[in-house]
Amino acid sequence: GQQLNQSPQSMFIQEGEDVSMNCTSSSIFNTWLWYKQDPGEGPVLLIALYKAGELTSNGRLTAQFGITRKDSFLNISASIPSDVGIYFCAGQLIPPTSGTYKYIFGTGTRLKVLA
Amino acid sequence: SAVISQKPSRDICQRGTSLTIQCQVDSQVTMMFWYRQQPGQSLTLIATANQGSEATYESGFVIDKFPISRPNLTFSTLTVSNMSPEDSSIYLCSVELWEGLGTDTQYFGPGTRLTVL
């Protein structure tokens, strides 16, 4: 199925470091959502973005909706061990004809934090 | 937000059999989705299930293999039919919630981990 390009694919960082990841696409999206998934769990919504250029924070997390509506990034500041997990972006795709909105997911960023 | 539960949480099945996964949400929602997440991979949309209409399947997924029911606004089932080891995946249901003008979001259940022997 269709997926968004997400990078980096994985990263090891030291506790306390800042982390940045992004998603890009050739398609235009209405909405960007960022999720974190822990092993054996469903994805948990972290941040939702609804307007081009929007910058939103949730604690140590900050995400932005790209001006072109084709990309988004997520930053995590001062990482801690519990930030370990897989992070997914998801874009809400507008169907070309009247129909159901659907979400396309990024390939995921696997984050490992070294204490 | 929404509280979403799935049953079973996991199962081990024999090839050729079928498994029905249930998804229950604590509020009425129009749109429910079913995803598959193969080991180590991202989420792939199987189908969109709206109450009162037939499910809409994505390319590569067919109703005979993944029949879906949506009898009311809080419940849906996905059946994985005639299973093979390639069907071993996590199956996730999700719902779309409107939380204000132009602000819809998607919430996920905990997933059903299926292993086919």
Interface residues (C-beta under 8 A of the other chain):
Chain A: G1 Q3 T31 L33 Y35 G40 E41 G42 P43 V44 L45 A48 Y50 F88 A90 Q92 G99 T100 Y101 K102 Y103 I104 F105 G106 T107 G108
Chain B: S1 I4 M31 F33 Q41 S42 L43 T44 L45 T48 N50 T56 E58 S59 G60 L92 E96 G102 T103 D104 T105 Q106 Y107 F108 G109 P110 G111 R113
